[in-house]
Amino acid sequence: MTQHEIAIHEIADSLRGKIQTHDILGLIIQCKNGGIPVGVQELIYILQHYANGFGDQYVPMHVTQFITKLIEASSPKTMLDPWAGVGMMTIPVCEHLHPEHCEAYSPNKMACDVFNMLEGSSQIAMHCTDPINSLQHASSKFDVIVGCPPFGMHAKEPLNIQINGEKHSIEDNYGYLLILEACCHLSENGLSVFIVPNSFFFASGQQGKARQTLERLGIRVATAIELPAGTFHPYTSIPTHIVILKNTTDTTLFTGKYSPDPKHQKEQLKNFNSRASGTSPSLGRLVPTSSFRGFSVIESTENMQEQSRRMGLVPYPFNDVVLELNSPSSKKDFVGFQDKLNSVYLPQMASTRATTSQDSLPTGLKSYFQLVINPDIADAEFLAGLLNTPFGQFWRDSLRTGNIIPRIGKKILEESTLYLPPISKRDIQCKVLDCYHNITRLKSELDELGEKLWKRPSEIDKVQSSLRTVNREDRFQDWIDTLPFPLASVLWVCHAQAGSYREQYERKIQFFEALAEFLAILYLSAFTTNSMLWSDMHDKLKETLAKNKLSLEMATFGTWKTVIEVLSAETRRILNDELELCYELYKTRNREILNIITSKRLIGVLQDANSIRNDWMGHTGAVRESDARMVNEKLTDHIETVRKTFRLDWEGYELIMPGDCKVKAGVYHYTVKKIMGSRTPFASETVDLIEAMEDGHLHIKSPDEGRTLKILPLIKVMPSPRTEENACYFYNRQQKDGIRFLSYHFENDADVVQEFADTAEALRKLT
């Protein structure tokens, strides 16, 4: 906290009971009376900690600072913010650009009063009135117009616009009509900078809408920089873009993705100013304005091209593969399509599985397409299977539009590209299907052996003989080596070391404790990347821990289990309702990984393992061999459930440690250690990123992502103090003499107590 924030906190605390905490104006007045200057930075602190109102006018300071960099070269003499709110964009931009004249509008009197109380507002003429009505009667022209219009606000009436002397009545939401009216007040070489949701590119581009009308006036989107989902949380988590509009005949636009990383910004701004493509999509691409549907589509397309190359797939125009595309009838009595040979049924929304049979679709589902496939190019069963993989889900996500319930549109689908094995290797599809059918058959045989075992226990020798033909013991070891080292190292000890049943189950309990802490830290690492979201969840988590007499200062298996229960539930909600925010938090678009780490079955296993630990770990009396065997078998079953849940998917979300790095053209070229599997030394590889990693910290990365999720320093992979052998240590508790870490796999040096300043700082922020 800054000195001003500490002082504001003290005043707010002293006013409890005297004024309502949501009375922002009253708190600002008391602060100013106390000699505390309140500017935009202090206002953001007040809104985050003491206010319930004005959330819809929140713009992060770092975003505003980036916007000033985009437009500072224009050196404007006049500036307008048609939706200034409490001044979060207007004041900082005006202070940076120093225009000779600046005007702002807001229809909210309380917002205007707050605006006028802030430092830096005196040089801005604030109009407390409806901006559209007022601007329609104004003749002023502005060199720069900036603003963050309301998202999705209903307009009470259409906007009348003159185009070539003819009057046109334009209907759209209020924010887009406000952009249209404001842009009519641009000077000849002026530019407008607005923050808009993605619907601005498709819905508002339709005939008779605001953006389409702007193009008729010669005003086009010249730049669109995507802001990460969650930038405006909790007001909204929908994807948004910073757009620059100006009078231009250029039919291309510059697009990229915003990052707070300084080197990324520097390279992106260089590409922006020269209108050149960068070394990665986020650093800049020039694309046709007419087909632009948001930056993420551009990035997804390039990622899919790279993934398909590694998978041995080649691109095909959709209409070459699909002979016939049928969309559902709008009638309520739609009951399905006429069955046709070699057809795929593709759901328009969510992650519902594609299938070759309408009967396999969820009951009541009506929003799906029928794709009749060209048999010379593809087998419908192969294509359906491919569309259900993470790669296929990625492809489907790239086609969806809409802010509330994104869905695949027919026109976008027809213009898409499918990825399949080359036509010269058409037989690969048949071989894959044959192999898949054999796997399915083996599963059935195993189920039959299981039934036979219990129906005829006396035939155990025959069952075992049959089982040997489909089972290899070392496959379990192969699976262990696909896991992150903090888990694989502990599980390998469980697998490799013998001992009594009690010794075995105690090691397995340690694995589940390590698993719980690993997942809990993964959740905490993701949520703390978004300060507004973490602010919401912190109090709930703290309250739940306190209710169960648990704390992060003295962490136990129960602590991590509780963290998982709270944050996994919220992650599932975000995954269902705000998918892009979930991708942003965990820095992966691999929906399989997100489904795995939030799996209720997995959480149920951890809950049961915690109960077993409480009942059987450290038991003071003797444990009967039969009881120990029962507990061990139950935990073995739980490990098998973990195996079925995880499968091989951690290969798509790998733990890494940064090493040497070279930066070229805004891209970070890292040599990293892959902290995966049960063995050391760790393998090395090179990765290219658009944001820097922090030295000495573990990170987790998906293969096709240009960013990583930094793991909080509550897990450490480091040389043990006594032997200097690499080992994994888990945070345990804070003590008077330092912070204690434990290793569940390294018996030679299992307990380490040091200051660990980075861990202490992380715990301070968490608690």
C-alpha positions in Angstrom: 0.0 0.0 0.0 1.2 3.5 -0.8 1.2 6.2 1.9 -2.0 7.8 0.4 -3.7 4.4 0.4 -2.8 3.9 4.1 -4.2 7.3 4.9 -7.4 6.7 3.0 -7.8 3.3 4.8 -7.5 5.1 8.2 -10.1 7.7 7.2 -12.5 5.1 5.8 -12.1 3.1 9.0 -12.8 6.1 11.2 -16.0 6.9 9.2 -17.7 3.6 9.6 -21.1 4.3 10.9 -20.9 8.0 10.0 -21.2 7.7 6.2 -22.0 4.8 4.0 -18.9 3.1 2.6 -20.4 3.3 -0.9 -20.6 7.1 -0.5 -17.5 7.7 -2.6 -18.0 11.4 -2.8 -18.2 11.7 1.0 -15.1 9.7 1.5 -13.2 11.8 -1.1 -14.3 15.0 0.7 -13.1 13.7 4.0 -9.7 12.7 2.4 -9.3 16.2 0.8 -10.2 17.8 4.1 -7.5 15.7 5.7 -4.9 16.9 3.2 -4.8 13.8 1.1 -4.8 14.5 -2.6 -7.2 12.1 -4.4 -6.4 11.4 -8.0 -7.3 8.6 -10.3 -4.9 6.1 -8.7 -6.4 6.8 -5.3 -9.9 6.6 -6.7 -9.2 3.1 -8.1 -8.1 2.1 -4.6 -11.3 3.5 -3.1 -13.5 1.7 -5.7 -11.8 -1.6 -5.1 -12.0 -1.5 -1.3 -14.9 0.7 -0.2 -17.4 1.2 -3.1 -20.3 -0.7 -4.6 -21.0 1.8 -7.3 -19.3 3.0 -10.5 -17.9 -0.4 -11.3 -19.1 0.1 -14.9 -16.8 3.1 -15.2 -13.6 1.2 -14.1 -10.7 1.3 -16.4 -7.3 -0.1 -15.2 -4.6 2.5 -15.0 -2.1 0.4 -17.0 -4.7 0.2 -19.9 -5.1 3.9 -19.9 -1.3 4.4 -20.0 -1.1 2.1 -23.0 -3.8 4.1 -24.8 -1.8 7.3 -24.3 1.1 5.6 -26.0 -1.0 4.7 -29.0 -2.1 8.3 -29.6 0.7 10.5 -28.2 2.3 11.0 -31.6 -0.9 12.8 -32.8 -0.2 15.7 -30.4 -3.8 16.8 -30.2 -4.9 20.3 -29.5 -8.5 19.4 -28.7 -9.8 16.3 -26.9 -13.2 14.8 -26.1 -14.4 11.9 -23.8 -18.1 11.4 -24.5 -18.5 8.9 -21.6 -16.1 10.1 -19.0 -17.7 8.7 -15.9 -15.6 9.4 -12.9 -12.6 10.3 -15.1 -10.5 7.1 -15.1 -9.5 7.6 -18.7 -10.1 11.3 -19.3 -7.9 12.7 -16.6 -4.7 10.6 -17.1 -4.9 10.9 -20.9 -5.4 14.7 -20.6 -2.6 15.0 -18.1 -0.3 13.1 -20.5 -1.3 14.7 -23.8 -1.8 18.3 -22.6 -4.4 19.4 -25.1 -5.3 23.1 -25.2 -9.0 22.2 -24.8 -10.6 19.1 -23.3 -14.3 18.3 -22.9 -16.0 15.4 -21.1 -19.6 14.2 -20.8 -21.5 12.1 -18.2 -25.2 11.8 -17.6 -24.6 10.7 -14.0 -24.5 13.6 -11.5 -22.8 11.7 -8.8 -20.1 10.6 -11.3 -19.7 14.3 -12.3 -19.3 15.4 -8.7 -16.6 12.8 -8.1 -14.9 13.7 -11.3 -14.7 17.4 -10.4 -13.2 16.5 -7.0 -10.2 14.7 -8.5 -6.8 16.0 -9.0 -6.3 17.0 -12.6 -10.0 17.6 -13.4 -9.9 21.4 -13.3 -8.4 21.6 -16.8 -11.4 19.6 -18.3 -14.8 21.0 -19.0 -17.3 18.4 -17.7 -20.9 18.4 -19.0 -23.3 16.6 -16.8 -25.9 15.7 -19.5 -26.8 13.0 -22.0 -23.8 13.0 -24.4 -25.7 11.9 -27.6 -28.4 14.6 -27.3 -25.8 17.3 -26.4 -23.4 16.4 -29.2 -26.1 16.3 -31.8 -26.5 20.1 -31.1 -22.8 20.8 -30.9 -20.6 21.8 -33.8 -17.2 21.4 -32.1 -14.5 19.2 -33.8 -11.8 17.3 -31.9 -8.4 16.0 -32.8 -8.7 13.0 -30.4 -11.7 11.3 -28.9 -11.2 8.7 -26.2 -13.7 6.8 -24.2 -15.0 3.5 -22.7 -18.8 3.6 -23.7 -21.2 1.4 -21.7 -21.3 -2.3 -22.8 -24.7 -3.6 -24.0 -26.7 -0.6 -22.7 -30.1 -0.3 -24.4 -30.8 2.8 -26.5 -34.2 4.4 -25.9 -34.4 5.7 -29.5 -32.5 5.5 -32.8 -29.9 8.0 -33.8 -30.6 10.2 -36.9 -27.5 10.7 -39.1 -27.1 12.6 -42.4 -25.2 10.7 -45.1 -24.7 12.5 -48.4 -27.6 14.8 -47.6 -30.0 11.9 -46.7 -31.4 11.3 -43.3 -30.8 7.8 -41.9 -32.2 6.4 -38.7 -29.6 4.1 -37.0 -30.6 1.5 -34.4 -28.0 -0.1 -32.2 -27.1 -0.3 -28.5 -26.4 3.0 -26.8 -22.6 2.6 -26.6 -22.2 2.1 -30.3 -24.6 5.0 -31.2 -22.5 7.2 -28.9 -19.3 6.1 -30.8 -21.1 7.0 -34.1 -22.2 10.4 -32.9 -18.8 11.2 -31.3 -16.9 10.2 -34.5 -19.1 12.7 -36.4 -17.1 15.4 -34.4 -13.7 14.3 -35.5 -11.4 16.8 -37.1 -10.2 16.0 -40.6 -7.1 14.1 -39.5 -8.4 13.2 -36.0 -8.7 9.8 -34.5 -11.0 8.1 -32.0 -9.9 5.5 -29.4 -12.6 3.4 -27.7 -12.8 0.3 -25.7 -15.5 -2.0 -27.1 -16.7 -5.6 -26.8 -16.3 -8.0 -29.7 -19.9 -7.5 -30.9 -18.7 -4.2 -32.3 -17.0 -6.2 -35.1 -19.9 -8.5 -36.1 -23.3 -7.3 -34.8 -22.6 -3.6 -35.2 -21.2 -4.2 -38.7 -24.5 -5.3 -40.1 -26.6 -3.2 -42.4 -28.1 -0.2 -40.7 -25.9 -0.5 -37.5 -23.4 1.9 -36.1 -20.1 0.5 -37.3 -21.5 -0.1 -40.8 -22.7 3.5 -40.8 -19.3 4.8 -39.8 -17.8 3.0 -42.8 -20.3 4.7 -45.1 -19.1 8.0 -43.6 -15.5 6.9 -44.5 -14.5 6.2 -40.8 -13.0 2.8 -40.4 -11.4 0.7 -37.7 -7.6 1.2 -38.3 -6.4 -0.6 -35.2 -7.9 -3.2 -32.8 -5.8 -4.4 -29.8 -7.4 -7.1 -27.7 -7.5 -6.7 -24.0 -7.3 -10.0 -21.9 -10.6 -11.4 -20.6 -11.1 -10.3 -17.0 -9.6 -6.8 -17.6 -12.9 -5.3 -16.4 -13.8 -7.9 -13.8 -16.2 -7.9 -11.9 -18.2 -5.6 -14.1 -17.7 -7.9 -17.1 -15.3 -10.6 -18.2 -16.2 -10.5 -21.9 -13.3 -10.0 -24.4 -12.8 -6.4 -25.4 -10.6 -4.5 -27.8 -9.0 -1.0 -27.9 -10.1 0.3 -31.3 -8.8 3.3 -33.2 -11.2 4.8 -35.8 -10.3 7.5 -38.3 -11.1 8.8 -41.8 -9.2 6.4 -44.1 -9.6 4.5 -47.3 -7.4 1.7 -46.0 -9.3 -1.6 -45.9 -6.9 -3.3 -43.6 -6.5 -2.9 -39.8 -3.6 -3.5 -37.4 -4.4 -6.0 -34.7 -2.5 -7.5 -31.7 -3.0 -8.4 -28.1 -2.3 -6.1 -25.1 0.3 -7.2 -22.6 1.6 -5.3 -19.6 5.1 -6.6 -20.4 7.2 -3.5 -21.3 9.3 -5.2 -24.0 6.2 -6.6 -25.6 4.6 -3.1 -25.6 7.7 -1.5 -27.1 7.8 -3.9 -30.0 4.1 -3.8 -30.6 4.0 0.0 -30.6 6.9 -0.1 -33.2 4.9 -2.4 -35.4 1.7 -0.3 -34.8 3.5 2.9 -35.9 4.9 1.3 -39.0 1.8 -0.9 -39.6 3.9 -4.0 -39.9 3.4 -7.6 -38.8 5.4 -8.8 -35.8 7.2 -12.0 -35.1 4.1 -13.4 -33.3 0.4 -12.6 -33.7 0.2 -10.7 -30.4 2.9 -8.3 -31.6 0.9 -7.3 -34.7 -0.9 -8.5 -37.8 -2.4 -6.6 -40.8 -5.7 -8.2 -41.7 -8.7 -7.3 -43.9 -11.2 -5.1 -42.0 -14.1 -6.8 -43.7 -13.4 -10.3 -42.2 -12.1 -9.2 -38.8 -13.9 -10.9 -35.9 -11.5 -10.2 -33.1 -7.8 -10.8 -32.5 -8.3 -14.2 -30.8 -9.5 -15.6 -34.2 -6.2 -14.5 -35.8 -4.1 -16.0 -33.1 -6.2 -19.2 -33.0 -5.8 -19.7 -36.7 -2.1 -19.4 -36.6 -1.9 -21.7 -33.6 -4.0 -24.3 -35.4 -1.8 -24.1 -38.4 1.2 -24.9 -36.3 -0.6 -27.7 -34.3 -1.9 -29.3 -37.5 1.6 -29.3 -39.0 2.9 -31.2 -35.9 0.0 -33.6 -36.2 0.7 -34.3 -39.8 -2.6 -32.6 -41.0 -3.1 -30.3 -43.9 -5.7 -27.6 -44.5 -8.8 -28.1 -46.7 -11.4 -25.5 -47.6 -14.6 -26.4 -45.7 -16.6 -26.7 -48.9 -14.2 -29.2 -50.4 -14.7 -31.6 -47.4 -18.4 -30.9 -46.8 -20.7 -31.7 -49.7 -23.8 -30.5 -47.9 -24.3 -28.3 -44.8 -27.7 -28.3 -43.1 -28.6 -25.9 -40.3 -31.5 -26.5 -37.9 -35.0 -25.2 -38.6 -36.1 -22.2 -36.5 -39.4 -24.0 -35.9 -40.0 -25.2 -32.4 -41.1 -28.6 -33.7 -37.6 -29.3 -35.3 -36.9 -33.0 -34.5 -33.7 -33.5 -36.5 -32.3 -34.0 -40.0 -32.9 -36.8 -42.5 -30.1 -39.3 -41.9 -27.5 -39.3 -44.7 -24.5 -41.5 -45.2 -21.1 -40.2 -43.9 -22.5 -37.4 -41.9 -21.2 -35.5 -38.8 -23.5 -33.7 -36.4 -21.7 -30.7 -35.0 -23.2 -28.8 -31.9 -23.1 -25.0 -32.3 -22.4 -24.2 -28.6 -20.3 -25.3 -25.7 -18.1 -28.4 -25.9 -20.9 -31.0 -26.6 -19.3 -33.9 -28.5 -19.6 -34.1 -32.3 -21.1 -37.4 -33.4 -22.1 -39.5 -36.5 -25.5 -40.3 -35.0 -28.2 -37.8 -34.0 -29.4 -40.3 -31.4 -26.0 -39.8 -29.6 -26.6 -36.1 -29.1 -28.0 -34.8 -25.7 -31.8 -35.1 -25.5 -33.5 -31.9 -26.4 -30.5 -30.4 -28.3 -31.7 -28.6 -31.4 -28.8 -26.2 -32.2 -26.5 -28.4 -34.3 -25.4 -28.7 -37.9 -25.4 -31.7 -40.2 -22.2 -32.0 -42.3 -22.4 -34.5 -45.2 -18.8 -35.4 -45.8 -17.1 -36.1 -49.1 -16.0 -39.8 -48.7 -13.0 -39.2 -51.1 -11.5 -36.9 -48.5 -12.7 -37.9 -45.1 -14.5 -40.6 -43.1 -17.2 -39.0 -40.9 -16.3 -41.0 -37.9 -12.7 -39.9 -38.1 -13.7 -36.2 -38.5 -16.1 -36.4 -35.6 -13.4 -38.0 -33.4 -10.9 -35.2 -34.4 -13.4 -32.5 -33.6 -13.7 -33.9 -30.0 -10.0 -33.6 -29.3 -8.5 -30.5 -27.7 -7.4 -29.5 -31.2 -10.9 -29.9 -32.5 -12.4 -28.0 -29.6 -9.8 -25.2 -30.3 -11.0 -25.1 -33.9 -14.7 -24.9 -32.8 -13.9 -22.1 -30.3 -12.3 -20.1 -33.1 -15.6 -20.1 -35.0 -17.9 -19.0 -32.3 -19.2 -15.4 -32.0 -21.4 -13.7 -29.5 -20.8 -12.2 -26.0 -23.5 -14.0 -24.0 -23.8 -17.4 -25.5 -21.2 -17.8 -28.2 -22.2 -20.1 -31.1 -20.9 -21.2 -34.5 -22.7 -19.4 -37.3 -23.4 -21.0 -40.7 -21.6 -18.4 -42.8 -18.5 -18.5 -40.6 -18.5 -22.3 -40.8 -18.7 -22.3 -44.6 -15.7 -19.9 -44.8 -13.6 -22.0 -42.4 -10.7 -24.4 -42.9 -10.7 -28.0 -41.9 -7.5 -30.0 -41.1 -7.1 -33.6 -42.1 -4.4 -36.1 -43.2 -3.3 -35.4 -46.8 -5.3 -37.0 -49.5 -2.3 -39.1 -50.5 -2.5 -40.7 -47.1 -6.3 -41.2 -47.0 -5.7 -44.7 -45.6 -4.4 -43.2 -42.3 -8.0 -42.4 -41.3 -9.0 -46.1 -41.7 -6.0 -47.3 -39.7 -6.7 -44.8 -36.9 -10.3 -46.0 -36.8 -9.3 -49.7 -36.8 -6.9 -49.0 -34.0 -9.5 -47.1 -32.0 -12.0 -49.9 -32.5 -9.4 -52.4 -31.2 -8.9 -50.3 -28.1 -12.7 -50.2 -27.6 -12.8 -54.0 -28.0 -10.0 -54.5 -25.5 -11.9 -52.3 -23.0 -14.9 -54.6 -23.5 -12.8 -57.7 -23.0 -11.4 -56.3 -19.7 -14.9 -55.5 -18.5 -15.9 -59.1 -19.4 -12.9 -60.5 -17.5 -13.9 -58.4 -14.5 -17.4 -59.8 -14.5 -16.1 -63.4 -15.0 -13.7 -62.9 -12.1 -16.5 -62.3 -9.6 -19.0 -64.7 -11.1 -16.4 -67.6 -11.1 -13.7 -66.9 -8.6 -12.4 -70.5 -9.0 -11.3 -69.6 -12.5 -8.8 -67.0 -11.3 -5.9 -68.7 -13.1 -7.7 -68.5 -16.5 -8.5 -64.8 -15.9 -5.0 -64.0 -14.9 -3.7 -65.7 -18.0 -6.0 -63.7 -20.2 -5.1 -60.5 -18.4 -1.4 -60.9 -19.2 -2.1 -60.6 -22.9 -3.4 -57.0 -22.5 -1.4 -55.8 -19.5 2.2 -54.6 -19.0 3.4 -53.5 -15.6 5.7 -50.8 -16.9 2.8 -48.8 -18.4 2.1 -47.4 -14.9 5.7 -46.1 -14.8 5.2 -44.6 -18.3 2.2 -42.8 -17.0 4.0 -41.5 -13.9 6.6 -39.9 -16.2 3.9 -37.8 -17.9 3.1 -36.0 -14.6 4.7 -32.9 -13.2 7.8 -33.7 -11.1 6.2 -32.6 -7.7 3.6 -35.4 -8.2 5.6 -38.0 -10.2 8.5 -38.0 -7.7 6.1 -38.9 -4.8 4.1 -41.4 -6.8 7.3 -43.1 -7.9 8.2 -43.7 -4.3 4.8 -45.2 -3.7 5.2 -47.5 -6.7 8.8 -48.5 -6.3 9.2 -49.0 -2.5 7.9 -52.1 -0.7 7.2 -52.5 3.0 4.3 -53.3 5.2 0.8 -52.4 4.2 0.9 -49.6 6.8 4.1 -48.2 5.3 2.6 -48.4 1.8 -0.6 -46.6 2.7 1.3 -43.9 4.6 3.3 -43.2 1.5 0.1 -43.1 -0.6 -1.5 -40.6 1.8 1.6 -38.4 1.3 1.0 -38.5 -2.4 -2.6 -37.4 -2.0 -1.4 -34.6 0.3 1.1 -33.5 -2.3 -1.6 -33.7 -5.0 -4.0 -31.6 -3.0 -1.3 -28.9 -2.3 -0.2 -28.9 -5.9 -3.7 -28.4 -7.3 -4.5 -25.8 -4.6 -1.4 -23.8 -5.4 -2.3 -24.0 -9.1 -5.7 -22.5 -8.3 -4.2 -19.8 -6.1 -1.6 -19.0 -8.8 -4.3 -18.5 -11.4 -6.8 -16.5 -9.3 -4.1 -14.1 -8.0 -3.2 -13.0 -11.5 -6.4 -11.0 -11.6 -6.5 -8.6 -8.6 -10.2 -7.8 -8.9 -11.2 -11.5 -9.1 -8.9 -12.4 -6.2 -10.3 -9.6 -4.1 -13.8 -11.2 -4.6 -12.5 -14.7 -3.7 -10.1 -13.8 -0.9 -12.7 -13.0 1.7 -14.8 -16.1 0.9 -11.8 -18.4 1.1 -10.6 -16.8 4.3 -14.0 -17.1 5.9 -14.3 -20.8 4.9 -10.8 -21.6 6.2 -11.6 -19.9 9.5 -14.9 -21.7 9.8 -13.0 -25.0 9.6 -10.3 -23.7 12.0 -7.7 -23.9 9.2 -5.2 -21.4 7.9 -2.5 -20.9 5.2 0.0 -20.0 7.9 -0.2 -23.5 9.4 -1.2 -25.5 6.2 -2.5 -29.0 6.5 -4.1 -31.5 4.1 -7.4 -30.1 5.2 -6.3 -26.5 4.3 -5.4 -27.5 0.7 -8.6 -29.5 0.4 -10.7 -26.5 1.4 -8.8 -24.2 -1.0 -9.6 -26.7 -3.8 -13.3 -26.9 -2.8 -13.7 -23.1 -2.9 -11.7 -22.3 -5.9 -12.6 -25.3 -8.1 -16.3 -24.4 -7.7 -15.6 -20.9 -8.9 -13.4 -22.2 -11.7 -16.2 -24.5 -12.9 -18.6 -21.5 -12.8 -16.1 -19.4 -14.9 -15.5 -22.3 -17.2 -19.2 -22.5 -17.9 -20.1 -18.8 -17.9 -17.0 -16.9 -18.8 -14.8 -19.3 -20.8 -12.4 -16.6 -22.1 -11.7 -15.5 -18.6 -10.9 -19.1 -17.6 -8.5 -19.4 -20.5 -6.8 -16.1 -19.4 -6.5 -17.1 -15.7 -4.9 -20.5 -16.4 -3.0 -19.4 -19.5 -4.3 -22.3 -21.6 -7.0 -22.9 -24.1 -6.9 -26.6 -23.5 -10.3 -27.3 -22.2 -9.4 -30.9 -21.3 -6.9 -29.7 -18.7 -9.4 -27.3 -17.2 -12.0 -30.1 -17.0 -9.4 -32.3 -15.3 -8.2 -30.0 -12.6 -11.9 -29.1 -11.7 -13.1 -32.7 -11.9 -15.6 -33.4 -9.1 -14.5 -37.1 -9.2 -10.9 -35.9 -8.5 -12.0 -33.7 -5.7 -14.0 -36.5 -4.2 -10.9 -38.7 -4.1 -9.0 -36.0 -2.3 -11.8 -35.5 0.2 -11.8 -39.2 1.0 -8.0 -39.4 1.1 -8.1 -36.6 3.7 -10.6 -38.5 5.8 -8.4 -41.6 5.6 -5.4 -39.5 6.7 -7.3 -38.2 9.7 -8.4 -41.7 10.7 -5.3 -43.7 10.0 -2.1 -41.6 9.7 -0.1 -41.4 12.8 -2.4 -43.8 14.6 -1.1 -44.2 18.2 -2.1 -47.8 18.6 -1.3 -50.9 16.6 -3.0 -51.2 13.2 -4.2 -54.7 12.4 -2.7 -56.1 9.2 -6.1 -56.7 7.7 -7.1 -53.0 8.4 -3.8 -51.7 6.9 -4.4 -53.8 3.8 -7.9 -52.5 3.4 -6.8 -48.9 3.7 -3.9 -49.5 1.2 -6.2 -51.1 -1.3 -8.6 -48.2 -1.1 -5.9 -45.7 -1.7 -4.6 -47.8 -4.6 -8.1 -47.6 -6.1 -8.0 -43.8 -5.6 -4.6 -43.6 -7.4 -6.2 -45.5 -10.3 -9.0 -43.0 -10.4 -6.4 -40.2 -10.6 -4.8 -42.0 -13.4 -8.1 -42.4 -15.3 -8.8 -38.7 -14.7 -5.4 -37.3 -15.6 -4.7 -39.7 -18.5 -1.8 -38.2 -20.5 -3.1 -34.7 -20.4 -0.3 -33.1 -18.3 1.8 -33.4 -21.4 -0.3 -30.5 -22.6 0.3 -28.4 -19.5 3.9 -28.8 -18.5 5.9 -27.5 -15.5 9.0 -25.6 -16.5 11.8 -23.6 -15.0 13.3 -20.7 -17.0 17.0 -20.7 -17.9 18.9 -18.5 -20.3 16.9 -16.0 -22.3 17.5 -13.9 -25.4 15.1 -11.2 -26.5 14.7 -10.4 -30.2 11.9 -8.4 -31.9 9.8 -8.5 -28.7 9.9 -12.3 -28.4 11.6 -14.0 -25.5 13.6 -17.1 -26.6 14.1 -19.2 -23.5 16.0 -22.4 -22.7 13.9 -24.1 -20.0 14.1 -27.2 -17.9 11.0 -29.4 -18.2 10.2 -30.2 -14.5 8.3 -33.4 -15.6 8.5 -37.1 -14.8 10.1 -38.8 -11.8 13.8 -38.6 -12.9 16.5 -36.0 -12.7 18.4 -34.4 -14.4 15.5 -32.7 -16.2 15.4 -32.5 -20.0 15.9 -29.1 -21.6 14.1 -27.5 -24.5 13.6 -24.0 -26.1 10.4 -22.1 -26.0 9.3 -18.7 -27.5 7.2 -16.4 -25.3 5.6 -13.0 -25.7 6.0 -12.3 -22.0 9.0 -12.7 -19.7 9.1 -15.4 -17.0 10.5 -14.7 -13.5 13.8 -16.3 -12.8 13.9 -18.9 -10.1 10.2 -19.6 -10.2 8.3 -22.5 -11.6 5.9 -21.8 -14.5 3.3 -23.9 -16.2 2.8 -23.8 -20.0 0.7 -25.2 -22.8 2.7 -26.1 -25.9 0.8 -23.6 -28.2 0.6 -20.7 -25.7 2.9 -17.7 -25.8 2.5 -17.0 -22.1 3.0 -19.0 -18.9 1.3 -19.2 -15.5 3.8 -18.4 -12.8 3.4 -20.8 -9.9 3.4 -19.2 -6.4 6.6 -20.0 -4.6 4.9 -22.5 -2.3 6.4 -25.4 -4.3 10.2 -25.4 -4.8 12.4 -27.7 -6.9 15.9 -27.1 -5.6 19.1 -28.8 -4.4 18.6 -30.1 -0.9 20.7 -28.2 1.7 22.7 -31.2 2.8 23.1 -33.4 -0.3 22.6 -30.8 -3.1 20.5 -33.3 -5.0 17.5 -32.0 -6.8 14.3 -32.5 -4.8 10.8 -31.1 -4.6 9.7 -29.3 -1.5 6.1 -28.3 -0.5 5.3 -25.4 1.8 4.2 -26.5 5.2 4.0 -23.6 7.7 5.4 -20.4 9.0 7.6 -20.7 12.1 9.5 -18.2 14.3 12.8 -19.4 12.8 11.6 -19.3 9.2 9.3 -21.0 6.7 9.2 -24.8 6.7 9.1 -26.9 3.5 8.7 -30.6 3.4 9.7 -33.2 0.8 7.5 -36.3 0.4 10.0 -38.2 -1.7 13.5 -37.2 -0.5 14.1 -38.9 2.8 17.8 -37.7 3.0 16.7 -34.1 3.6 13.0 -34.1 4.0 12.6 -31.0 6.2 14.0 -27.5 5.3 13.5 -24.3 7.3 14.8 -21.0 5.8 13.7 -17.4 5.5 12.4 -17.9 1.9 11.6 -14.2 1.3 9.6 -14.9 -1.9 7.3 -17.4 -0.1 6.8 -14.9 2.9 5.8 -12.2 0.4 3.4 -14.6 -1.4 1.8 -15.6 1.9 1.4 -12.0 2.9 -0.6 -11.3 -0.2 -2.6 -14.4 0.1 -3.6 -13.9 3.8 
